């Protein structure tokens, strides 16, 4: 039911990347370019949060160590605003304490940098139905072959 | 003010008594008491304690005075002057045995009485002082002996030619000998304690300056142990500036040196830890893009394209780098050590299913587990990490296959153990992991626990494994050692405290 409402509001699933590394934002954009997905990127906690409050995202990849804000605080605010938005924490240095805290605050998953392509894709598939992620070419083989990369 | 001299007279003859009393009227002495027998003389001497006793020899018996003098002398120190009518030589000899201060033959005149008394008192004063000096001398000698034999530092005295004249017990033990006789008459170089070059430099310095302080050198003991020595020495001259001998002290500073090295090492590790955390964080961020784009290239290029192959190489190397970084982060991360007591045998048995696939088909796994419970007080997750690391190392050393043996036992390190200098006494559990692999070359063994040291191809290993293993074992207050023979295999021995009490003692 909810999925239907979403598809009415958005033509395609929306993904937001919040990471202060420009190249990482670019990479996520390039990765998803073959899919019918709207990808937005923000390079700071504040701007990321502003965007997440304005628009409903299906999935947000959120860096834990941002220059201006702690990723955990951003997560808290996002979840408070819309508990349905799936948030996956990513970091180059995740300790058990941080993971525990993030999960307590409602994070839906976590990834260690450097992130393997297959992990990004599989976690995306977990939260956005693969059917909604049809490739632009209409060929579904793309998602399968990612696992072989 | 002259002191009043109290004199006790023991005299049987009333005439002599009268005469002395008469002399004393004009002499600076007080006749404090008179006794007419040896027996009463002794009693009065003990009660009055006079400054001097004039003692007649012939009293109730022919030698009663001499006997009385003996008894008094044995108890109290009072100068005794004999008065006698006897001119016999034998009486004199007998009297001399009591060490008298004077021997006056009657008739006595005033002058000789006064001079004898004065000389007696003077001699007595000097003797008293002499005894005091002697006691002081004995005390100081005892003190010197005490210091000489109890001091922890070695003391030696050398002849002008450098031969050993005197050594203290500490010096004997420090050099691994059992008796000073093994050292005396030889010099340190001919004993093999120290090399000639170093000793020559030492003597040159000593001769030039007359003294040498905090001279550091390396010595070899009789039992072939190498020890670090710090030495102080000086030359001793007589009042005409002629060299008499050299003397010096040595201190064994091996332990201090070791601690210095350990401290420097742990400081280095701390810096590496902090730095590596930061670096790894930076690099992992970059690696995300490098690896990500490599993954994307591999995914989107056709396998037959050359670029596909290039991308694969980037991908592979990026993954290795990421792995190094992950290990570096593990090294720098101060994970919370959560120890408790658990049975190592059970722990190993439940890990069998992880170990077997790591080893692969060609390597046989053999458990030789202690039939008794083999408890350790440690963090089980960390111990698992150690086991897995050692198993992987063992596997990599047996590319052609072989046998891996994991053994456990209980170990009591007693106070008489040969390991007691390295491992404090207590009960431990031992874990031994041995392989039949290629072994580690001798020259490499001292470095294997160093971070980043590796003998593996960079694409296979990173060299962080064993330093992490050692770090974990130390964190759990355990000990690790390695035995290896090239071509035969390698054995890692681990000793882990069996109980919490021991672990805490080792903290």
Interface residues (C-beta under 8 A of the other chain):
Chain A: X21 X23 X24 X26 X27 X30 X31 X65 X92 X93 X95 X96 X112 X113 X114 X115 X116 X117 X118 X120 X145 X146 X148 X149
Chain B: X277 X280 X281 X282 X283 X284 X285 X286 X287 X288 X289 X290 X291 X292 X293 X295 X296 X298 X299 X315 X318 X322 X326 X329 X333 X335
